[in-house]
Amino acid sequence: MVRYYDPETTSEEDARPRERTRSPAQRQALMRERNAALEGKAAFDAAKEVALRQLDVRARSRHELESAITSRGFSTETADKVIERLVELGLVDDLAFARAFARGRFEAGGKTGSALKMDLSRKGLSSQIIAQVLSEIDVEEEYSRACALAEKKIRSLTMRDRQVIRRRIFSMLARKGYPPHVCIRVIEELLESEDYGEL
């Protein structure tokens, strides 16, 4: 559409070109630029505000907070100072975060082993913390969870072919991080139980 100026019907104010609104990417770039220009206490306080807003939503790992702060234009040094202060205050604790995150993933989705390890790695947690958290999952609890998942899966399957059932349950448990020997044990016990003896 062509806009034109008609002096009889258009005021001078209407004739002035309108300011273009900034796109989200332009607003982000401007914010990063402003934050990068901050120094000293002003930079620390602004970066701390970013971190606290992140922690208002849910617990975060150090890596997640560093990414959130630096993605907004603050230096890595500023991010490190803010995170160290939050650690001193007890607001950031990677081990406690990893335990809560792992427990939530295990209870909600049944994830364990390699699948849970991958999720924890994505949060930027150290291999020592990941190993410690994974070692805290009880073997019997892991087996019980695998049985519950397998029973739920078998109820959703309509086919009666034992090989297909085995394959589907095995692949589902393996994707969730259960080791092969647990998958096989769960499947054998499930298919040999009275409820599924006719399969």
HELIX and SHEET records of a PDB file:
HELIX    1   1 GLU A   12  ALA A   15  1                                   4    
HELIX    2   2 PRO A   24  ALA A   37  1                                  14    
HELIX    3   3 GLY A   40  VAL A   57  1                                  18    
HELIX    4   4 ARG A   62  THR A   70  1                                   9    
HELIX    5   5 THR A   76  GLU A   88  1                                  13    
HELIX    6   6 ASP A   94  GLY A  109  1                                  16    
HELIX    7   7 GLY A  113  ARG A  122  1                                  10    
HELIX    8   8 SER A  127  SER A  135  1                                   9    
HELIX    9   9 VAL A  139  SER A  156  1                                  18    
HELIX   10  10 ARG A  162  ARG A  175  1                                  14    
HELIX   11  11 PRO A  180  GLU A  192  1                                  13    
HELIX   12  12 GLU A  194  TYR A  196  5                                   3    
END                                                                             
